[in-house]
Structures are given as structure tokens and as C-alpha cells.
Amino acid sequence: MRTFELPTTDDPARCDRRKRFVKRLVSAGALAVASAVKADPPEHLTLEDIVVTATAIKEPSATVVGAKTIEKGRNLSVPDAIKDEPGIMLQRRAAVGDTADNVAIRGLSANRLMLNINGRPVNGAGVVGGHYVDWSTIPLDSIERIELIRGGSYVRYGNNALGGVINVITESPTEEPEFALYSNFAAGSGIDRIWNHRLTHSYKIGPLGYCLSGSIQEADEFLWNNDFEGRNLSLALDLDVPWEAAFSLGLQYANARRGFIRQNRRSSNPNDPGFYQTWDDEYPLAFGETLNPYSGTAFIPGPGAWWDKDKYYFDIGYQQALGDATVDVKVYANHEDRDEKNYSAAGTVPGYGDGALVLDRTVESDRSYGGRLEYVKPLGDHELLLGLDHQVLAYGDVDLHYIDAAYNSHNWFGPPATGYEASSKGTTWGYYAQDRWGITDRLLITGGLRYDRYHNESINGSAVPDLREDELSPKLTGTYELTDADTVTVAVYQAVRTPGLPETYWWASGATGGHPELSPEKNSAAEIVLQHEWADRGMLRLSAYYYDIRDYIMFRFDPTWRGVYNIDRAILTGASVDGRVRLGPLVSARGSVCFQQSSKRGDAFDAAGLSDEIDYLPEWKASAGLDVSLPLEAMLSVDVRYVGDRQAIYAYQVWPGQAFALEDLDAYATLDVCLRMPVAAHGEASVYVENVCDKTYEERFGYPLPGRTAGVSLKLTF
């Protein structure tokens, strides 16, 4: 595969200097890897696994998480692997199998992030559409690295990438046949069993290379009725063809069966003593969830409520060299169905006990598809990028096989639930151009322009007009090498996020919070990154950002209040320091400290003015880690994570209306310890304890997470 570096001149000294400049920028973490291009094998900068790659698409504030971090502890999903990285905040309801959008970058939630696997977007339609990510369908099978791009400064990523991009890069085929088996078993405070097994195989036979992987994950209940089972299979093919071209094919199947979390509070009113009393003392005091879209009592989980979801990801790619230029094409499609069943809960409706079937339906929850076309051409000291991308967010029918109308009579939100045919979709087109100009040996300027247009069709025959608009987003980034050890990157840009289909759905249903128009978000942003390197010992990076988001879209889906509307303005600012350093031949350290603030104006949901901040955004977050080499080639890792106080507005029912309260989430710190050691010639075993101090904490209000968890893992490669 081709990789791209800065164009060079015939001057050997200048050529070497530019190559060194590019390599230094990549190793510092100030550059991300082009997700659609397979990179050369990584090099390790320290004992930890920040990697150096050969491709050079530049991004300020980028981080690479490698295989050693991905396989540390009981990690099951992408959020588990990136939780300690600067600017990353999790809002999990459950430790395993949570399907909520639970990742935020710099305070911007998952519907403002783009997730890519080998260059194809994974954000799908969810229930009724809209940049939704079910992390339980993205296991850590055969992943080489995860690239985090904070902010929206790169022209390639548009629309919902306002807050950043998560690029998942899977392993490349090996020249010799290789098998890898990974098994992990854990148990902890309040949870009897968490385990997962992964098997991968790769081989390159002449021009054809392939990677196969499969995995099984299971977890017992921690919250009431919250068990989980996952199955995954994937196949990736690479075919080198004549004329400097290559095909790629990706197929992935994911099955997830999960129990819906049941409400384990006797009251939703924090002023009622029942708010602090459980229905079942075997499980923690916690909120529950509903089956969406909610349509009455039959959608509130009872004992044994579950869904069984099948999801398929398809993608095809083609790369073609045209002289010194390259054309890259990728098309993809998602297909997701889920079966849902719910059962009655005693005391909910008079005359019903536990266990009667009250809801049975099939939801064709994702039929999204899209593609991307790019052209890259070096011209002297310039590298030109031209591209377009297209995405259709769509869903299928909702087939209602059975509903108990008597049980569902307690419906506060309109007519009885029925099945219905798909009636809408969201279409986006993006066109972009970029020029990377190596002005001098030390100065690189990247300028780009992106044009996005979208059309969200009306939903379920709504009389509200369709949503359609277009936006132009300029972007400018400069990187300057101050000294041989110091680099500064400055970016100023605009980024856009268009409303998703869930937002359009509730807006079209009249849940507008008194704001009849719904406009795209527009972020005017500035970022700066200062980087220092200590030869082969490590790096230190200072990052700062300012986001001014006009028409910020608020999407509230509380049990007693629903609304989608724009607020005038949201401002987010922050700074972070992170670094990695080798302290000696046997010890390396890493750490980060983040400070962030937010403000917002005109929140119709918060009519009482309870808060002028974005929910769940802590002012302080910090992490630190130490790796120590021990005898017998063992490695001891110690990691500490601190998250400061957070606040969130909570809505609850008070007859005959609703009330609002500002709830505080306490700061917490967790300590994790992991001991790795080789086993024979081709194996590695680990023993670990997470949350050693058995700290009780919440990432989302009302959903406690497990305490101390201990486990073992074994990896064999042959």
C-alpha cells in the first residue's frame, strides 16, 4: 500500500530534514493516521504502546492507543480501552453491554463523534436513525490500534464529527499463517462473572491476504435484569492487483442479547423516601430504562425483558495509483434487526403479576449506507486532497407482533403503540478540498474547505416540513518546528453537525420546547498544541481549545419531558497536559491532566435556570500510569484515574406535571493493577485487579458501576 509523506525536492539535505520533520510530528502524537490506508508496522516509543506510523495525515491533539492497552484488564469494548485518554469522558449505565451513546470527547457527546473502522463510518441509524453507535457490536477483535482525533479541524471528517473522530484500525494479514487466542475471566463486587474469548487468524498468500476473527462475551447481572451475551464474526480481505491497485472487503456479524435494566427505585421523586428504597435488595439502587420509542406501560421493562439484536457491516474498498497520485474509493452498508420482548411486572397495572407477555415486536433498526471517494496528488511542495462523501441514515419497519392493550393503557404520550412502515431517512453529501503546503523545512500549512448539505425527510406522515440546509466550513492548520525537539500546531476552523433522525422525529412530533425551528450546529473553534520530545525517552504535550457552538442542539429524552430544540450558544474551553517518559531501563511513566469548562444560554428544558453548564462535564480529569519491568520478563502496570465533580439536570414526575432538580455526582478515583508475564515461547498471562480500593462511583446519574473486579487473561500466538 502507498503511504503519503511531504513532497520533497532534489536537495538531499532538505529531503532528509522534511522526512525527519514528518516522522517527529507523527511520533509526537500531533498527527493521526489516514484511516483508509494500512500503515507500516508500528514502532514503540516507550514501554507503553504509543506507536509511530509512516502515514502522515496531520491532526492536532491526536492520540494512538495500541494493542497492549486494548488487551489490558477486562476491556471488552472501545470505550473501555480509551477511558484514560485526555479529553475522553464516559457516561456508562452498565459496565458491560450498555447500548447508550456513552462516550464524549471534550464534553461533546457520541452523536457529535464519528467512529470509523478501517476508514468506513460505523455510526448507524439506531432506533429511528441518527449517528448512533452501539459499542457492544464493536468488539476488540483483531484491533491493532485506536486513533483518537479531538476536534473537527480535518476536512475529511464532516457532519457529525463536530467533537472528534475515533478510528479503529484492524490488524493486517501476516506473511506467515498466524493464530491468536485470547481468553479473559473476571468477577467482582456484585457481579459474578464477566468473560470473553477471542480467536483470530491471518495469512497472506501471494496477492491475497485475509484476517478472520471471532469472539464471545458474557456477563452476569449487576444492575437488575442487566445480563449480556455477545457473539461476533468478521472477515477482512485484501487483494493486490496489477497496475498498483488493491481491493479490500470487510464483513462483520454481531449478535447481542441483553436484558433491559429494570427500575430499582420505588419512586422517581428525589423528595420521596421511596427514591432511596429498592424493589429488590439483591441489586443496587438504580434507575431503569425503557424500550424505544416509548409508547406506554408495556415499554417499561419487567422481569426477563430482553432484546436479541443481529447486526451486519459490509464494506468494499479500492485503491488505484495514477502516476504519483492515488484514488481511494470505499462503499459500505449496515443492516440491523432486533427482536424485543417485555413481560409484566407485579404492581404496575392492577390484576397483573410478574411474567405475562405484554410486548413482542421486531425492529428493523438500521438500513444505513454510504461511501467516500478521494483523490490525492503531490505537486511540488504541495499535496492536494479532493474528496466527497455520502451517507444515508435509514431504518426499516417496526412489526408489532403482540401488545397487551390493557396493560399498556397507562400511556401518557399519545395514541396506542402500533407497528409501522419506515417513512423517512436522512441524506448527507459532503464535498471537500485540502492543500498541505510545506512552505519551508520547518513550516507546514494545511488549508481546507468543506461543503455539507443534508435532507431529513418527514417522519410518519408528519405535517412539519422536511429539514434541509447546507453549510460551508473553512479550516486552517499550521505546524512549525521551533527547535529539533519542539513543535507547535495551531488550528482555526469551523465545523458543522446536522440534526439526526431521532432529533428530527421528536421535533416533527412537536416536542420543540417552544422553539419551532431546528438548525444545524456551527462550531467556530481554535486549538493549539505544543509538543516537546526527549530523544528516545518520551514526549510532553500541552493542548488547549476553544469551541463556540451556535444553535447547539439539545436533545432531552427524560421519562417526563422530551424535547429537541436549539439553544443560542454553547461555549466549551479546556486545556490538557499529557506525556510519556522512560525513567530508566526498567521503568516508564505516563500521565495526563485535563481542565475544562462549559457554558450555555437559553435552555428551554432548564426554565428554572438550574445550570448554565453542559451536563456531566467535570472541570478536572487526570490519569497516571507506571510500567515496571520485573524479572522473568514480567511487567507490572499501575494506573490511577481521577474524575472530578459533575452535575446533571434530572426531570421527574410530580402529579399533575413534572419537576426538575440539579443532581451532583461525586468525584471519584480508581486504582488498577495488572501483572503480565510470558508463558512458554508463544504465550502471555495476566492477573489484574481493577478499582482496587472498591470505590463506589457513577458515570451517569442513578446508575452505579461495579466495585472491585479481579480477573485473569491468557493470550497464545502460534
PyMOL commands that set and color helices and strands:
alter all, ss='L'
color gray80, all
select helices_A, chain A and resi 12-28+67-70+78-82+110-112+135-137+273-276+297-299+407-409+501-508+631-633
alter helices_A, ss='H'
color red, helices_A
select strands_A, chain A and resi 31-32+43-44+51-52+57-58+62-66+88-90+103-105+113-117+120-121+143-150+164-170+178-188+191-205+208-219+228-241+245-259+306-322+325-343+357-366+369-379+382-394+398-403+425-438+443-456+467-481+486-497+521-534+538-558+561-582+587-601+620-630+634-643+646-654+657-665+668-679+683-690+698-700+703-704+709-717
alter strands_A, ss='S'
color yellow, strands_A
deselect
rebuild
show_as cartoon
